[in-house]
């Protein structure tokens, strides 16, 4: 069993661009849209990527039409691929390894996202009945992230996700069970543009719900399970997300909020939010 103490807010599960070879700016494709100002093919460096692997317009991404970059998070996968899988040797230094590095990156990102969720579940007091299984899952995934590039590319990500998701679902159910009153089940619901101002959603299941541009201003989202919920352009002004389950920084970054929005202590208030 790993000696590492799982911490969803720890440095290993946070992007550290200083230790990465700009992998999200090279490996991943994007198309000209409301989120990106230009087209870019997978494996092609973004035109804004500098020689030192830093973004040349990082401080003005939104003003430059690159909103998509501001809501992306690799959960620490970038530095893991750069420094562990490939031993600190960049795709510029060893062009022959570039293609493999680009293929490994999305696999590693998926594994790190699972680690982040599993670490949070392990920290839930109510999840004690499944804690041993969660710890086993965490250690197994952690070991995979430290394996060779070839082994990483052989991982059945779909099967692993299905296995871990069952544990996360159970952990979430146990955590929400202590919430008083009726708990709404809106799993996978299409709530695009839905007016839900001041909605009572404490302890609700919103796993995978599509909440694009939904009005959740003033909503009570305490202890709500938000894993995989699409919060792009959702109005969270004045909403209370204290103790929200499996809420990530990218989800907050994609939404709109203000200084009255209450968020979990482990997350950061996005700089573009009003107030």
C-alpha angles and dihedrals in degrees: 000000000000117000089214116107107228112240120175090201095043124121095253090062095045124082113257105190091183089069097041131087093227091267097162087053092053113023099049126070127222136182132221105269143117086301100045132036095211145020120262129180123222109270094023116112115243112252089239095057112110128212090259090057092251125128113255093209100034094130093051104034095127093046089050094053099258101119089142091066092055093058097045120101126175093197089229096310093121096062092040092057092042100045105025110026094039099026097236095304111131130216088249092055094044109025090177091069095047098095093049091047091053091049093048095050099072090045091052091047091055091049092049091049089054089049090052093052093043092050090053092048090051089057094055109103091208092056093071094116090063099031095106092052091045091052091050090050092048093051092047093051092043090054090050092054090058095050128098125288090250092053092048092053089052094056114118094227094181094054092044092050091051092051096047094041090061089058093046091050091052092046090051092049091051092049094048093046091079093058109106122237132017115335116210120230108213097152110163092354121162102236099155109159090353116163104233101152111165090358117172101235101146109148092003122152107237096159109157093353116156105232099162109159091350117156105238095154111150092003121151104234098159112148091358115151105239101168109148094357113151106231099169109152091349113155108240096163108146092358121142113228095163108150093003109169122243094351111158136202093247090057091053092044090054093051133069122244144148141218090282092060110106115214136178113280093240093062131073126237105245114247094228095059116114119261 
